[in-house]
Amino acid sequence: MQPRSKRTGRTGRPPRLSQQAIISAAEQLLAAEGADALSMRRLAKELASTPMALYHHVRDKDELLLLLLEAHAQRMPRPELPEDPRERLIAAGQVLHDVLADCPWIVEVLASDDLMAVSALWIVEAMVDAAIKCGLTPEQAVDAYRIIWYYTVGELMVRVSRERRQADADRPSYRDRTFSMLAADEYPRLAALSDRWATLTAHDTHRQGLETVVEGLLARA
């Protein structure tokens, strides 16, 4: 009788979980429901698994978010920026806005001001370098970046929150109902604009505001 050969490797059903499978499921959950919906317990349920099984692939939620941010940053386009430092500062600020606008959950994650994707730091480098070449000190250049960052994230956070509420609403918003009842003798300007307020405040004014912010920042040089 021939001896049985020694079997190597795994047999039977392959493992269902992998780091990439977890990242993909997390991206889908974030895109559908936002950062607040993401938890290891919820993600495990989506994967028909357990939180403990997920921890074999990612240490904790923060590590998962870092992996997600890095994966997205590595897929980002990296356009050529203008040579003129003022125009480069504005262009880099616009790239920052557009990248975040395409993926709203990132705005919510980055608003913690702690987690970041190393692969996206080229935008920060471009903005700080452009500000210095415009005549700002390194300290002022960092301030300039932070001010643009706060303006951009704030604008997008308001937009994302508004769009989510509108998607779930089955009647006019509280703001629209309130504006429709403003007394003209007490709020003459707002009452005159009340029927157009929702349209006027829905305009994308980020670029206009960005250019105004940059002009003010560079006036310090």
Secondary structure by P-SEA (a helix, b strand, c coil): ccccccccccccccccccaaaaaaaaaaaaaccccccccaaaaaaaacccaaaaaaccccaaaaaaaaaaaaaaacccccccccaaaaaaaaaaaaaaaaaacaaaaaaaccccccccccaaaaaaaaaaaaaacccaaaaaaaaaaaaaaaaaaaaaaaaaaaaaaacccccaaaaaaaaccccccaaaaaaccaaaaaaaccaaaaaaaaaaaaaaccc
